[in-house]
Amino acid sequence: MTYWIAKITCKSVDRFPPVTSLDNTLTPQQLNDPKGPYFTLNRKLPLTLLIKPEQIKHIPLLYAPSILDKKKLAQM
């Protein structure tokens, strides 16, 4: 997650130290300030993952010719 925040904010990964919200010495303002070095995303629920099942309704029958379909240059 630190890598994603570094990419979004266009800053180096080293600028975001590994800080968790369990650290009692940091105030909520320090954790919620996006410009501060201790910025942490608080997430209560897991990330959603959408998986759509593939609907196989169209099966192509005409494929491009393969290398196996070409004539051989010599008997082998």
C-alpha positions as CSV (number, residue, x, y, z in Angstrom):
1,M,0.0,0.0,0.0
2,T,2.9,2.3,0.6
3,Y,4.0,1.8,-3.0
4,W,0.6,2.8,-4.3
5,I,0.5,6.0,-2.2
6,A,4.0,6.9,-3.3
7,K,2.9,6.5,-7.0
8,I,-0.3,8.5,-6.4
9,T,1.5,11.4,-4.6
10,C,4.6,11.2,-6.9
11,K,6.9,10.9,-4.0
12,S,9.6,8.3,-3.2
13,V,8.7,5.2,-1.2
14,D,11.3,6.1,1.4
15,R,9.4,9.2,2.4
16,F,6.6,7.1,3.9
17,P,7.9,5.2,6.9
18,P,6.1,2.0,8.0
19,V,3.7,3.5,10.5
20,T,0.6,1.8,11.7
21,S,-2.5,3.3,13.3
22,L,-1.6,1.3,16.5
23,D,1.2,3.7,17.3
24,N,0.0,5.7,20.3
25,T,2.5,8.5,20.0
26,L,1.0,9.9,16.8
27,T,-2.1,12.0,16.8
28,P,-5.1,11.4,14.5
29,Q,-4.2,14.7,12.7
30,Q,-0.7,13.4,11.9
31,L,-2.1,10.1,10.5
32,N,-4.8,11.8,8.4
33,D,-2.7,14.6,7.0
34,P,-1.9,13.6,3.4
35,K,1.1,16.0,3.2
36,G,2.6,14.7,6.4
37,P,5.3,11.9,6.6
38,Y,3.1,9.8,8.8
39,F,0.0,9.6,6.5
40,T,-1.8,6.3,6.9
41,L,-4.9,5.1,5.1
42,N,-7.5,3.8,7.6
43,R,-9.6,1.0,6.2
44,K,-12.1,-0.9,8.2
45,L,-13.4,-3.2,5.5
46,P,-11.4,-5.4,3.1
47,L,-10.9,-4.4,-0.5
48,T,-13.7,-5.5,-2.8
49,L,-12.9,-7.9,-5.6
50,L,-15.2,-8.2,-8.5
51,I,-15.0,-11.5,-10.4
52,K,-17.2,-11.7,-13.4
53,P,-17.8,-15.1,-14.9
54,E,-17.1,-15.4,-18.5
55,Q,-20.0,-16.1,-20.7
56,I,-19.1,-18.5,-23.5
57,K,-21.6,-17.7,-26.2
58,H,-19.4,-17.2,-29.2
59,I,-16.9,-19.9,-30.2
60,P,-14.8,-18.9,-33.2
61,L,-14.5,-21.7,-35.8
62,L,-12.3,-20.0,-38.4
63,Y,-8.8,-19.7,-37.0
64,A,-5.8,-18.2,-38.8
65,P,-3.7,-20.9,-40.5
66,S,-1.0,-22.4,-38.2
67,I,2.6,-23.2,-39.1
68,L,1.5,-26.9,-38.9
69,D,-0.9,-26.3,-41.8
70,K,1.8,-25.2,-44.2
71,K,3.4,-27.5,-46.7
72,K,6.7,-29.1,-45.8
73,L,9.8,-28.1,-47.8
74,A,11.3,-31.6,-47.5
75,Q,10.4,-35.1,-46.4
76,M,11.3,-35.5,-42.8
